[in-house]
Amino acid sequence: MFHGVGFDSAQNQRFEEKNLQEALHSILADQKRIAAIICDRTSITPEKAGELFREARTKDADDALKNGIIHDIADAKIPSGAPIINFVFN
């Protein structure tokens, strides 16, 4: 799943335009850096990366193959109890 960068806020936190502008600039800068890495290592364009961030939808292996995220789909079974890896960027 591709999704955009976000931030959590504390309960009862006050937002003003200046703070929101700073947060938005930070989010967009982070997304630009992440998109640059994705585009450098796949066949995904910067425009497509932006769409993927905004769309926040899970893609399948065929889509990953088509976009150069992976290079081959092996016909192998995942062993029972295999670890699930969650990538979280902080």
HTML snippet that shows the backbone in 3Dmol.js (N, CA, C, O; Angstrom):
<script src="https://3Dmol.org/build/3Dmol-min.js"></script>
<div id="view" style="width:600px;height:400px;position:relative"></div>
<script>
const pdb = `
ATOM      1  N   MET A   1       0.839  -1.172   0.000  1.00  0.00           N
ATOM      2  CA  MET A   1       0.000   0.000   0.000  1.00  0.00           C
ATOM      3  C   MET A   1       0.884   1.235   0.000  1.00  0.00           C
ATOM      4  O   MET A   1       1.817   1.349   0.795  1.00  0.00           O
ATOM      5  N   PHE A   2       0.589   2.125  -0.871  1.00  0.00           N
ATOM      6  CA  PHE A   2       1.221   3.441  -0.873  1.00  0.00           C
ATOM      7  C   PHE A   2       0.242   4.395  -0.209  1.00  0.00           C
ATOM      8  O   PHE A   2      -0.965   4.317  -0.439  1.00  0.00           O
ATOM      9  N   HIS A   3       0.754   5.280   0.600  1.00  0.00           N
ATOM     10  CA  HIS A   3      -0.087   6.311   1.197  1.00  0.00           C
ATOM     11  C   HIS A   3       0.780   7.509   1.490  1.00  0.00           C
ATOM     12  O   HIS A   3       2.003   7.403   1.585  1.00  0.00           O
ATOM     13  N   GLY A   4       0.145   8.635   1.630  1.00  0.00           N
ATOM     14  CA  GLY A   4       0.876   9.864   1.869  1.00  0.00           C
ATOM     15  C   GLY A   4       1.403   9.967   3.289  1.00  0.00           C
ATOM     16  O   GLY A   4       1.047   9.185   4.170  1.00  0.00           O
ATOM     17  N   VAL A   5       2.254  10.948   3.479  1.00  0.00           N
ATOM     18  CA  VAL A   5       2.816  11.250   4.787  1.00  0.00           C
ATOM     19  C   VAL A   5       1.774  12.040   5.573  1.00  0.00           C
ATOM     20  O   VAL A   5       1.021  12.823   4.994  1.00  0.00           O
ATOM     21  N   GLY A   6       1.729  11.841   6.858  1.00  0.00           N
ATOM     22  CA  GLY A   6       0.789  12.575   7.701  1.00  0.00           C
ATOM     23  C   GLY A   6       1.399  12.856   9.053  1.00  0.00           C
ATOM     24  O   GLY A   6       2.573  12.574   9.291  1.00  0.00           O
ATOM     25  N   PHE A   7       0.599  13.410   9.931  1.00  0.00           N
ATOM     26  CA  PHE A   7       1.060  13.642  11.297  1.00  0.00           C
ATOM     27  C   PHE A   7      -0.116  13.481  12.245  1.00  0.00           C
ATOM     28  O   PHE A   7      -1.273  13.681  11.876  1.00  0.00           O
ATOM     29  N   ASP A   8       0.209  13.117  13.467  1.00  0.00           N
ATOM     30  CA  ASP A   8      -0.801  12.989  14.507  1.00  0.00           C
ATOM     31  C   ASP A   8      -0.807  14.269  15.323  1.00  0.00           C
ATOM     32  O   ASP A   8       0.208  14.956  15.436  1.00  0.00           O
ATOM     33  N   SER A   9      -1.935  14.571  15.874  1.00  0.00           N
ATOM     34  CA  SER A   9      -2.017  15.760  16.721  1.00  0.00           C
ATOM     35  C   SER A   9      -2.551  15.377  18.093  1.00  0.00           C
ATOM     36  O   SER A   9      -3.297  14.411  18.258  1.00  0.00           O
ATOM     37  N   ALA A  10      -2.140  16.167  19.055  1.00  0.00           N
ATOM     38  CA  ALA A  10      -2.602  15.940  20.419  1.00  0.00           C
ATOM     39  C   ALA A  10      -4.062  16.396  20.549  1.00  0.00           C
ATOM     40  O   ALA A  10      -4.521  17.276  19.821  1.00  0.00           O
ATOM     41  N   GLN A  11      -4.762  15.791  21.473  1.00  0.00           N
ATOM     42  CA  GLN A  11      -6.144  16.164  21.722  1.00  0.00           C
ATOM     43  C   GLN A  11      -6.189  17.629  22.183  1.00  0.00           C
ATOM     44  O   GLN A  11      -5.317  18.079  22.927  1.00  0.00           O
ATOM     45  N   ASN A  12      -7.180  18.341  21.746  1.00  0.00           N
ATOM     46  CA  ASN A  12      -7.378  19.758  22.093  1.00  0.00           C
ATOM     47  C   ASN A  12      -6.236  20.648  21.619  1.00  0.00           C
ATOM     48  O   ASN A  12      -5.979  21.694  22.215  1.00  0.00           O
ATOM     49  N   GLN A  13      -5.554  20.247  20.563  1.00  0.00           N
ATOM     50  CA  GLN A  13      -4.468  21.057  20.017  1.00  0.00           C
ATOM     51  C   GLN A  13      -5.057  22.153  19.140  1.00  0.00           C
ATOM     52  O   GLN A  13      -5.978  21.908  18.361  1.00  0.00           O
ATOM     53  N   ARG A  14      -4.524  23.350  19.269  1.00  0.00           N
ATOM     54  CA  ARG A  14      -5.006  24.486  18.477  1.00  0.00           C
ATOM     55  C   ARG A  14      -4.157  24.611  17.216  1.00  0.00           C
ATOM     56  O   ARG A  14      -2.930  24.539  17.267  1.00  0.00           O
ATOM     57  N   PHE A  15      -4.828  24.796  16.096  1.00  0.00           N
ATOM     58  CA  PHE A  15      -4.135  24.982  14.822  1.00  0.00           C
ATOM     59  C   PHE A  15      -4.368  26.397  14.325  1.00  0.00           C
ATOM     60  O   PHE A  15      -5.486  26.911  14.352  1.00  0.00           O
ATOM     61  N   GLU A  16      -3.297  27.007  13.876  1.00  0.00           N
ATOM     62  CA  GLU A  16      -3.373  28.300  13.222  1.00  0.00           C
ATOM     63  C   GLU A  16      -2.751  28.162  11.848  1.00  0.00           C
ATOM     64  O   GLU A  16      -2.018  27.209  11.585  1.00  0.00           O
ATOM     65  N   GLU A  17      -3.039  29.101  10.981  1.00  0.00           N
ATOM     66  CA  GLU A  17      -2.578  29.025   9.601  1.00  0.00           C
ATOM     67  C   GLU A  17      -1.073  28.784   9.509  1.00  0.00           C
ATOM     68  O   GLU A  17      -0.625  27.947   8.726  1.00  0.00           O
ATOM     69  N   LYS A  18      -0.293  29.512  10.303  1.00  0.00           N
ATOM     70  CA  LYS A  18       1.164  29.368  10.254  1.00  0.00           C
ATOM     71  C   LYS A  18       1.576  27.927  10.560  1.00  0.00           C
ATOM     72  O   LYS A  18       2.406  27.360   9.849  1.00  0.00           O
ATOM     73  N   ASN A  19       1.008  27.335  11.603  1.00  0.00           N
ATOM     74  CA  ASN A  19       1.363  25.963  11.970  1.00  0.00           C
ATOM     75  C   ASN A  19       0.947  24.981  10.884  1.00  0.00           C
ATOM     76  O   ASN A  19       1.689  24.055  10.557  1.00  0.00           O
ATOM     77  N   LEU A  20      -0.235  25.188  10.329  1.00  0.00           N
ATOM     78  CA  LEU A  20      -0.711  24.282   9.285  1.00  0.00           C
ATOM     79  C   LEU A  20       0.141  24.400   8.026  1.00  0.00           C
ATOM     80  O   LEU A  20       0.426  23.390   7.382  1.00  0.00           O
ATOM     81  N   GLN A  21       0.552  25.613   7.665  1.00  0.00           N
ATOM     82  CA  GLN A  21       1.421  25.803   6.503  1.00  0.00           C
ATOM     83  C   GLN A  21       2.759  25.090   6.720  1.00  0.00           C
ATOM     84  O   GLN A  21       3.268  24.427   5.816  1.00  0.00           O
ATOM     85  N   GLU A  22       3.324  25.229   7.919  1.00  0.00           N
ATOM     86  CA  GLU A  22       4.594  24.559   8.223  1.00  0.00           C
ATOM     87  C   GLU A  22       4.443  23.041   8.138  1.00  0.00           C
ATOM     88  O   GLU A  22       5.301  22.358   7.580  1.00  0.00           O
ATOM     89  N   ALA A  23       3.350  22.519   8.692  1.00  0.00           N
ATOM     90  CA  ALA A  23       3.112  21.077   8.650  1.00  0.00           C
ATOM     91  C   ALA A  23       2.937  20.606   7.210  1.00  0.00           C
ATOM     92  O   ALA A  23       3.480  19.570   6.825  1.00  0.00           O
ATOM     93  N   LEU A  24       2.187  21.358   6.416  1.00  0.00           N
ATOM     94  CA  LEU A  24       1.972  20.984   5.010  1.00  0.00           C
ATOM     95  C   LEU A  24       3.289  20.987   4.242  1.00  0.00           C
ATOM     96  O   LEU A  24       3.555  20.065   3.471  1.00  0.00           O
ATOM     97  N   HIS A  25       4.111  22.005   4.440  1.00  0.00           N
ATOM     98  CA  HIS A  25       5.406  22.051   3.745  1.00  0.00           C
ATOM     99  C   HIS A  25       6.280  20.864   4.144  1.00  0.00           C
ATOM    100  O   HIS A  25       6.970  20.287   3.304  1.00  0.00           O
ATOM    101  N   SER A  26       6.251  20.505   5.409  1.00  0.00           N
ATOM    102  CA  SER A  26       7.022  19.358   5.879  1.00  0.00           C
ATOM    103  C   SER A  26       6.519  18.057   5.255  1.00  0.00           C
ATOM    104  O   SER A  26       7.314  17.225   4.817  1.00  0.00           O
ATOM    105  N   ILE A  27       5.201  17.884   5.216  1.00  0.00           N
ATOM    106  CA  ILE A  27       4.603  16.686   4.615  1.00  0.00           C
ATOM    107  C   ILE A  27       4.965  16.594   3.137  1.00  0.00           C
ATOM    108  O   ILE A  27       5.368  15.535   2.657  1.00  0.00           O
ATOM    109  N   LEU A  28       4.819  17.704   2.418  1.00  0.00           N
ATOM    110  CA  LEU A  28       5.121  17.692   0.982  1.00  0.00           C
ATOM    111  C   LEU A  28       6.601  17.431   0.722  1.00  0.00           C
ATOM    112  O   LEU A  28       6.944  16.743  -0.240  1.00  0.00           O
ATOM    113  N   ALA A  29       7.480  17.967   1.563  1.00  0.00           N
ATOM    114  CA  ALA A  29       8.923  17.713   1.400  1.00  0.00           C
ATOM    115  C   ALA A  29       9.236  16.238   1.640  1.00  0.00           C
ATOM    116  O   ALA A  29      10.012  15.635   0.899  1.00  0.00           O
ATOM    117  N   ASP A  30       8.630  15.659   2.680  1.00  0.00           N
ATOM    118  CA  ASP A  30       8.843  14.229   2.955  1.00  0.00           C
ATOM    119  C   ASP A  30       8.337  13.379   1.801  1.00  0.00           C
ATOM    120  O   ASP A  30       9.018  12.448   1.369  1.00  0.00           O
ATOM    121  N   GLN A  31       7.155  13.689   1.301  1.00  0.00           N
ATOM    122  CA  GLN A  31       6.597  12.921   0.175  1.00  0.00           C
ATOM    123  C   GLN A  31       7.468  13.057  -1.060  1.00  0.00           C
ATOM    124  O   GLN A  31       7.643  12.092  -1.804  1.00  0.00           O
ATOM    125  N   LYS A  32       8.012  14.237  -1.287  1.00  0.00           N
ATOM    126  CA  LYS A  32       8.879  14.448  -2.450  1.00  0.00           C
ATOM    127  C   LYS A  32      10.138  13.587  -2.335  1.00  0.00           C
ATOM    128  O   LYS A  32      10.569  12.984  -3.318  1.00  0.00           O
ATOM    129  N   ARG A  33      10.734  13.527  -1.126  1.00  0.00           N
ATOM    130  CA  ARG A  33      11.928  12.691  -0.925  1.00  0.00           C
ATOM    131  C   ARG A  33      11.604  11.215  -1.120  1.00  0.00           C
ATOM    132  O   ARG A  33      12.359  10.492  -1.770  1.00  0.00           O
ATOM    133  N   ILE A  34      10.491  10.770  -0.563  1.00  0.00           N
ATOM    134  CA  ILE A  34      10.098   9.367  -0.703  1.00  0.00           C
ATOM    135  C   ILE A  34       9.799   9.044  -2.168  1.00  0.00           C
ATOM    136  O   ILE A  34      10.210   8.000  -2.675  1.00  0.00           O
ATOM    137  N   ALA A  35       9.084   9.942  -2.842  1.00  0.00           N
ATOM    138  CA  ALA A  35       8.757   9.733  -4.258  1.00  0.00           C
ATOM    139  C   ALA A  35      10.029   9.668  -5.097  1.00  0.00           C
ATOM    140  O   ALA A  35      10.111   8.869  -6.030  1.00  0.00           O
ATOM    141  N   ALA A  36      11.020  10.498  -4.779  1.00  0.00           N
ATOM    142  CA  ALA A  36      12.278  10.480  -5.543  1.00  0.00           C
ATOM    143  C   ALA A  36      12.973   9.128  -5.422  1.00  0.00           C
ATOM    144  O   ALA A  36      13.519   8.618  -6.400  1.00  0.00           O
ATOM    145  N   ILE A  37      12.951   8.556  -4.236  1.00  0.00           N
ATOM    146  CA  ILE A  37      13.551   7.229  -4.039  1.00  0.00           C
ATOM    147  C   ILE A  37      12.775   6.184  -4.827  1.00  0.00           C
ATOM    148  O   ILE A  37      13.366   5.354  -5.517  1.00  0.00           O
ATOM    149  N   ILE A  38      11.444   6.225  -4.723  1.00  0.00           N
ATOM    150  CA  ILE A  38      10.601   5.271  -5.455  1.00  0.00           C
ATOM    151  C   ILE A  38      10.839   5.393  -6.955  1.00  0.00           C
ATOM    152  O   ILE A  38      11.008   4.384  -7.640  1.00  0.00           O
ATOM    153  N   CYS A  39      10.855   6.617  -7.469  1.00  0.00           N
ATOM    154  CA  CYS A  39      11.030   6.832  -8.907  1.00  0.00           C
ATOM    155  C   CYS A  39      12.420   6.400  -9.378  1.00  0.00           C
ATOM    156  O   CYS A  39      12.577   5.894 -10.489  1.00  0.00           O
ATOM    157  N   ASP A  40      13.416   6.601  -8.532  1.00  0.00           N
ATOM    158  CA  ASP A  40      14.785   6.219  -8.875  1.00  0.00           C
ATOM    159  C   ASP A  40      14.938   4.709  -8.989  1.00  0.00           C
ATOM    160  O   ASP A  40      15.756   4.224  -9.770  1.00  0.00           O
ATOM    161  N   ARG A  41      14.156   3.964  -8.215  1.00  0.00           N
ATOM    162  CA  ARG A  41      14.351   2.517  -8.129  1.00  0.00           C
ATOM    163  C   ARG A  41      13.272   1.698  -8.821  1.00  0.00           C
ATOM    164  O   ARG A  41      13.330   0.468  -8.813  1.00  0.00           O
ATOM    165  N   THR A  42      12.285   2.365  -9.422  1.00  0.00           N
ATOM    166  CA  THR A  42      11.201   1.677 -10.123  1.00  0.00           C
ATOM    167  C   THR A  42      10.937   2.392 -11.445  1.00  0.00           C
ATOM    168  O   THR A  42      11.670   3.309 -11.817  1.00  0.00           O
ATOM    169  N   SER A  43       9.908   1.979 -12.142  1.00  0.00           N
ATOM    170  CA  SER A  43       9.515   2.689 -13.364  1.00  0.00           C
ATOM    171  C   SER A  43       8.344   3.630 -13.099  1.00  0.00           C
ATOM    172  O   SER A  43       7.679   4.072 -14.036  1.00  0.00           O
ATOM    173  N   ILE A  44       8.090   3.935 -11.840  1.00  0.00           N
ATOM    174  CA  ILE A  44       7.012   4.850 -11.467  1.00  0.00           C
ATOM    175  C   ILE A  44       7.471   6.286 -11.689  1.00  0.00           C
ATOM    176  O   ILE A  44       8.578   6.654 -11.296  1.00  0.00           O
ATOM    177  N   THR A  45       6.626   7.093 -12.313  1.00  0.00           N
ATOM    178  CA  THR A  45       6.932   8.503 -12.557  1.00  0.00           C
ATOM    179  C   THR A  45       6.592   9.330 -11.311  1.00  0.00           C
ATOM    180  O   THR A  45       5.834   8.869 -10.457  1.00  0.00           O
ATOM    181  N   PRO A  46       7.139  10.537 -11.198  1.00  0.00           N
ATOM    182  CA  PRO A  46       6.776  11.396 -10.069  1.00  0.00           C
ATOM    183  C   PRO A  46       5.274  11.672  -9.994  1.00  0.00           C
ATOM    184  O   PRO A  46       4.705  11.731  -8.904  1.00  0.00           O
ATOM    185  N   GLU A  47       4.640  11.838 -11.143  1.00  0.00           N
ATOM    186  CA  GLU A  47       3.189  12.076 -11.162  1.00  0.00           C
ATOM    187  C   GLU A  47       2.432  10.865 -10.622  1.00  0.00           C
ATOM    188  O   GLU A  47       1.487  11.009  -9.847  1.00  0.00           O
ATOM    189  N   LYS A  48       2.856   9.671 -11.037  1.00  0.00           N
ATOM    190  CA  LYS A  48       2.217   8.439 -10.576  1.00  0.00           C
ATOM    191  C   LYS A  48       2.454   8.245  -9.077  1.00  0.00           C
ATOM    192  O   LYS A  48       1.555   7.804  -8.360  1.00  0.00           O
ATOM    193  N   ALA A  49       3.654   8.571  -8.601  1.00  0.00           N
ATOM    194  CA  ALA A  49       3.940   8.451  -7.168  1.00  0.00           C
ATOM    195  C   ALA A  49       2.991   9.347  -6.376  1.00  0.00           C
ATOM    196  O   ALA A  49       2.460   8.930  -5.346  1.00  0.00           O
ATOM    197  N   GLY A  50       2.776  10.567  -6.846  1.00  0.00           N
ATOM    198  CA  GLY A  50       1.839  11.474  -6.179  1.00  0.00           C
ATOM    199  C   GLY A  50       0.432  10.913  -6.147  1.00  0.00           C
ATOM    200  O   GLY A  50      -0.267  11.022  -5.140  1.00  0.00           O
ATOM    201  N   GLU A  51       0.019  10.312  -7.252  1.00  0.00           N
ATOM    202  CA  GLU A  51      -1.306   9.680  -7.303  1.00  0.00           C
ATOM    203  C   GLU A  51      -1.396   8.538  -6.296  1.00  0.00           C
ATOM    204  O   GLU A  51      -2.402   8.394  -5.602  1.00  0.00           O
ATOM    205  N   LEU A  52      -0.343   7.727  -6.220  1.00  0.00           N
ATOM    206  CA  LEU A  52      -0.345   6.599  -5.287  1.00  0.00           C
ATOM    207  C   LEU A  52      -0.450   7.079  -3.840  1.00  0.00           C
ATOM    208  O   LEU A  52      -1.155   6.470  -3.035  1.00  0.00           O
ATOM    209  N   PHE A  53       0.248   8.171  -3.504  1.00  0.00           N
ATOM    210  CA  PHE A  53       0.175   8.713  -2.152  1.00  0.00           C
ATOM    211  C   PHE A  53      -1.245   9.185  -1.826  1.00  0.00           C
ATOM    212  O   PHE A  53      -1.747   8.936  -0.730  1.00  0.00           O
ATOM    213  N   ARG A  54      -1.881   9.855  -2.762  1.00  0.00           N
ATOM    214  CA  ARG A  54      -3.231  10.389  -2.517  1.00  0.00           C
ATOM    215  C   ARG A  54      -4.299   9.297  -2.548  1.00  0.00           C
ATOM    216  O   ARG A  54      -5.313   9.405  -1.859  1.00  0.00           O
ATOM    217  N   GLU A  55      -4.081   8.268  -3.326  1.00  0.00           N
ATOM    218  CA  GLU A  55      -5.068   7.208  -3.519  1.00  0.00           C
ATOM    219  C   GLU A  55      -5.127   6.243  -2.337  1.00  0.00           C
ATOM    220  O   GLU A  55      -6.203   5.754  -1.992  1.00  0.00           O
ATOM    221  N   ALA A  56      -3.985   5.966  -1.716  1.00  0.00           N
ATOM    222  CA  ALA A  56      -3.890   5.068  -0.550  1.00  0.00           C
ATOM    223  C   ALA A  56      -4.641   3.757  -0.763  1.00  0.00           C
ATOM    224  O   ALA A  56      -5.516   3.389   0.021  1.00  0.00           O
ATOM    225  N   ARG A  57      -4.282   3.064  -1.835  1.00  0.00           N
ATOM    226  CA  ARG A  57      -4.910   1.776  -2.135  1.00  0.00           C
ATOM    227  C   ARG A  57      -3.859   0.687  -2.186  1.00  0.00           C
ATOM    228  O   ARG A  57      -2.719   0.924  -2.586  1.00  0.00           O
ATOM    229  N   THR A  58      -4.245  -0.491  -1.784  1.00  0.00           N
ATOM    230  CA  THR A  58      -3.352  -1.638  -1.828  1.00  0.00           C
ATOM    231  C   THR A  58      -3.233  -2.132  -3.265  1.00  0.00           C
ATOM    232  O   THR A  58      -4.235  -2.257  -3.968  1.00  0.00           O
ATOM    233  N   LYS A  59      -2.028  -2.406  -3.690  1.00  0.00           N
ATOM    234  CA  LYS A  59      -1.761  -2.906  -5.039  1.00  0.00           C
ATOM    235  C   LYS A  59      -1.382  -4.379  -4.958  1.00  0.00           C
ATOM    236  O   LYS A  59      -0.931  -4.858  -3.917  1.00  0.00           O
ATOM    237  N   ASP A  60      -1.569  -5.095  -6.069  1.00  0.00           N
ATOM    238  CA  ASP A  60      -1.233  -6.517  -6.077  1.00  0.00           C
ATOM    239  C   ASP A  60       0.138  -6.748  -6.725  1.00  0.00           C
ATOM    240  O   ASP A  60       0.782  -5.811  -7.198  1.00  0.00           O
ATOM    241  N   ALA A  61       0.562  -7.994  -6.733  1.00  0.00           N
ATOM    242  CA  ALA A  61       1.876  -8.347  -7.259  1.00  0.00           C
ATOM    243  C   ALA A  61       2.008  -8.020  -8.743  1.00  0.00           C
ATOM    244  O   ALA A  61       3.078  -7.605  -9.187  1.00  0.00           O
ATOM    245  N   ASP A  62       0.938  -8.200  -9.516  1.00  0.00           N
ATOM    246  CA  ASP A  62       1.003  -7.876 -10.941  1.00  0.00           C
ATOM    247  C   ASP A  62       1.270  -6.386 -11.151  1.00  0.00           C
ATOM    248  O   ASP A  62       2.040  -6.009 -12.034  1.00  0.00           O
ATOM    249  N   ASP A  63       0.637  -5.546 -10.343  1.00  0.00           N
ATOM    250  CA  ASP A  63       0.860  -4.107 -10.434  1.00  0.00           C
ATOM    251  C   ASP A  63       2.304  -3.777 -10.053  1.00  0.00           C
ATOM    252  O   ASP A  63       2.939  -2.935 -10.687  1.00  0.00           O
ATOM    253  N   ALA A  64       2.819  -4.440  -9.019  1.00  0.00           N
ATOM    254  CA  ALA A  64       4.209  -4.232  -8.605  1.00  0.00           C
ATOM    255  C   ALA A  64       5.171  -4.634  -9.721  1.00  0.00           C
ATOM    256  O   ALA A  64       6.165  -3.947  -9.956  1.00  0.00           O
ATOM    257  N   LEU A  65       4.889  -5.727 -10.400  1.00  0.00           N
ATOM    258  CA  LEU A  65       5.722  -6.180 -11.515  1.00  0.00           C
ATOM    259  C   LEU A  65       5.667  -5.179 -12.669  1.00  0.00           C
ATOM    260  O   LEU A  65       6.699  -4.817 -13.234  1.00  0.00           O
ATOM    261  N   LYS A  66       4.472  -4.741 -13.010  1.00  0.00           N
ATOM    262  CA  LYS A  66       4.272  -3.799 -14.113  1.00  0.00           C
ATOM    263  C   LYS A  66       5.004  -2.481 -13.869  1.00  0.00           C
ATOM    264  O   LYS A  66       5.494  -1.861 -14.814  1.00  0.00           O
ATOM    265  N   ASN A  67       5.082  -2.051 -12.620  1.00  0.00           N
ATOM    266  CA  ASN A  67       5.690  -0.764 -12.290  1.00  0.00           C
ATOM    267  C   ASN A  67       7.147  -0.865 -11.853  1.00  0.00           C
ATOM    268  O   ASN A  67       7.721   0.116 -11.382  1.00  0.00           O
ATOM    269  N   GLY A  68       7.747  -2.037 -12.003  1.00  0.00           N
ATOM    270  CA  GLY A  68       9.161  -2.195 -11.700  1.00  0.00           C
ATOM    271  C   GLY A  68       9.494  -2.187 -10.216  1.00  0.00           C
ATOM    272  O   GLY A  68      10.651  -1.995  -9.840  1.00  0.00           O
ATOM    273  N   ILE A  69       8.494  -2.393  -9.373  1.00  0.00           N
ATOM    274  CA  ILE A  69       8.747  -2.464  -7.934  1.00  0.00           C
ATOM    275  C   ILE A  69       9.409  -3.799  -7.605  1.00  0.00           C
ATOM    276  O   ILE A  69      10.284  -3.881  -6.743  1.00  0.00           O
ATOM    277  N   ILE A  70       8.976  -4.834  -8.306  1.00  0.00           N
ATOM    278  CA  ILE A  70       9.595  -6.158  -8.221  1.00  0.00           C
ATOM    279  C   ILE A  70       9.972  -6.569  -9.633  1.00  0.00           C
ATOM    280  O   ILE A  70       9.501  -5.969 -10.599  1.00  0.00           O
ATOM    281  N   HIS A  71      10.808  -7.574  -9.762  1.00  0.00           N
ATOM    282  CA  HIS A  71      11.269  -7.994 -11.083  1.00  0.00           C
ATOM    283  C   HIS A  71      10.802  -9.379 -11.477  1.00  0.00           C
ATOM    284  O   HIS A  71      10.929  -9.776 -12.635  1.00  0.00           O
ATOM    285  N   ASP A  72      10.263 -10.116 -10.520  1.00  0.00           N
ATOM    286  CA  ASP A  72       9.810 -11.458 -10.820  1.00  0.00           C
ATOM    287  C   ASP A  72       8.781 -11.869  -9.772  1.00  0.00           C
ATOM    288  O   ASP A  72       8.846 -11.448  -8.617  1.00  0.00           O
ATOM    289  N   ILE A  73       7.845 -12.688 -10.191  1.00  0.00           N
ATOM    290  CA  ILE A  73       6.874 -13.258  -9.268  1.00  0.00           C
ATOM    291  C   ILE A  73       7.130 -14.750  -9.226  1.00  0.00           C
ATOM    292  O   ILE A  73       6.874 -15.465 -10.196  1.00  0.00           O
ATOM    293  N   ALA A  74       7.633 -15.211  -8.101  1.00  0.00           N
ATOM    294  CA  ALA A  74       7.925 -16.632  -7.945  1.00  0.00           C
ATOM    295  C   ALA A  74       6.644 -17.359  -7.565  1.00  0.00           C
ATOM    296  O   ALA A  74       5.790 -16.821  -6.859  1.00  0.00           O
ATOM    297  N   ASP A  75       6.529 -18.573  -8.039  1.00  0.00           N
ATOM    298  CA  ASP A  75       5.367 -19.395  -7.701  1.00  0.00           C
ATOM    299  C   ASP A  75       5.721 -20.212  -6.471  1.00  0.00           C
ATOM    300  O   ASP A  75       5.869 -21.432  -6.541  1.00  0.00           O
ATOM    301  N   ALA A  76       5.854 -19.529  -5.351  1.00  0.00           N
ATOM    302  CA  ALA A  76       6.232 -20.191  -4.108  1.00  0.00           C
ATOM    303  C   ALA A  76       5.167 -19.939  -3.055  1.00  0.00           C
ATOM    304  O   ALA A  76       4.466 -18.927  -3.079  1.00  0.00           O
ATOM    305  N   LYS A  77       5.066 -20.863  -2.152  1.00  0.00           N
ATOM    306  CA  LYS A  77       4.119 -20.709  -1.053  1.00  0.00           C
ATOM    307  C   LYS A  77       4.823 -20.046   0.122  1.00  0.00           C
ATOM    308  O   LYS A  77       5.988 -20.329   0.401  1.00  0.00           O
ATOM    309  N   ILE A  78       4.109 -19.168   0.801  1.00  0.00           N
ATOM    310  CA  ILE A  78       4.649 -18.530   1.997  1.00  0.00           C
ATOM    311  C   ILE A  78       4.503 -19.513   3.145  1.00  0.00           C
ATOM    312  O   ILE A  78       3.402 -19.997   3.409  1.00  0.00           O
ATOM    313  N   PRO A  79       5.594 -19.812   3.827  1.00  0.00           N
ATOM    314  CA  PRO A  79       5.508 -20.778   4.925  1.00  0.00           C
ATOM    315  C   PRO A  79       4.607 -20.280   6.046  1.00  0.00           C
ATOM    316  O   PRO A  79       4.551 -19.086   6.337  1.00  0.00           O
ATOM    317  N   SER A  80       3.915 -21.205   6.657  1.00  0.00           N
ATOM    318  CA  SER A  80       3.059 -20.869   7.786  1.00  0.00           C
ATOM    319  C   SER A  80       3.915 -20.280   8.895  1.00  0.00           C
ATOM    320  O   SER A  80       4.986 -20.799   9.210  1.00  0.00           O
ATOM    321  N   GLY A  81       3.438 -19.201   9.478  1.00  0.00           N
ATOM    322  CA  GLY A  81       4.176 -18.550  10.548  1.00  0.00           C
ATOM    323  C   GLY A  81       5.269 -17.619  10.065  1.00  0.00           C
ATOM    324  O   GLY A  81       6.052 -17.108  10.865  1.00  0.00           O
ATOM    325  N   ALA A  82       5.328 -17.391   8.740  1.00  0.00           N
ATOM    326  CA  ALA A  82       6.333 -16.469   8.215  1.00  0.00           C
ATOM    327  C   ALA A  82       6.056 -15.066   8.751  1.00  0.00           C
ATOM    328  O   ALA A  82       4.896 -14.681   8.901  1.00  0.00           O
ATOM    329  N   PRO A  83       7.100 -14.304   9.038  1.00  0.00           N
ATOM    330  CA  PRO A  83       6.883 -12.964   9.596  1.00  0.00           C
ATOM    331  C   PRO A  83       6.254 -12.019   8.573  1.00  0.00           C
ATOM    332  O   PRO A  83       6.517 -12.107   7.374  1.00  0.00           O
ATOM    333  N   ILE A  84       5.436 -11.134   9.070  1.00  0.00           N
ATOM    334  CA  ILE A  84       4.866 -10.066   8.251  1.00  0.00           C
ATOM    335  C   ILE A  84       5.666  -8.817   8.580  1.00  0.00           C
ATOM    336  O   ILE A  84       5.795  -8.446   9.746  1.00  0.00           O
ATOM    337  N   ILE A  85       6.196  -8.177   7.564  1.00  0.00           N
ATOM    338  CA  ILE A  85       7.044  -7.013   7.781  1.00  0.00           C
ATOM    339  C   ILE A  85       6.260  -5.757   7.451  1.00  0.00           C
ATOM    340  O   ILE A  85       5.711  -5.628   6.357  1.00  0.00           O
ATOM    341  N   ASN A  86       6.207  -4.836   8.396  1.00  0.00           N
ATOM    342  CA  ASN A  86       5.514  -3.560   8.229  1.00  0.00           C
ATOM    343  C   ASN A  86       6.556  -2.456   8.134  1.00  0.00           C
ATOM    344  O   ASN A  86       7.348  -2.272   9.058  1.00  0.00           O
ATOM    345  N   PHE A  87       6.564  -1.722   7.029  1.00  0.00           N
ATOM    346  CA  PHE A  87       7.513  -0.620   6.856  1.00  0.00           C
ATOM    347  C   PHE A  87       6.855   0.666   7.309  1.00  0.00           C
ATOM    348  O   PHE A  87       5.819   1.068   6.779  1.00  0.00           O
ATOM    349  N   VAL A  88       7.465   1.311   8.295  1.00  0.00           N
ATOM    350  CA  VAL A  88       6.970   2.588   8.799  1.00  0.00           C
ATOM    351  C   VAL A  88       8.150   3.559   8.783  1.00  0.00           C
ATOM    352  O   VAL A  88       9.193   3.297   9.381  1.00  0.00           O
ATOM    353  N   PHE A  89       7.968   4.674   8.094  1.00  0.00           N
ATOM    354  CA  PHE A  89       9.012   5.679   8.031  1.00  0.00           C
ATOM    355  C   PHE A  89       8.729   6.745   9.081  1.00  0.00           C
ATOM    356  O   PHE A  89       7.636   7.310   9.115  1.00  0.00           O
ATOM    357  N   ASN A  90       9.689   7.017   9.918  1.00  0.00           N
ATOM    358  CA  ASN A  90       9.551   8.060  10.946  1.00  0.00           C
ATOM    359  C   ASN A  90      10.466   9.217  10.638  1.00  0.00           C
ATOM    360  O   ASN A  90      10.496  10.196  11.384  1.00  0.00           O
TER     361      ASN A  90
END
`;
const viewer = $3Dmol.createViewer("view");
viewer.addModel(pdb, "pdb");
viewer.setStyle({}, {cartoon: {color: "spectrum"}});
viewer.zoomTo();
viewer.render();
</script>
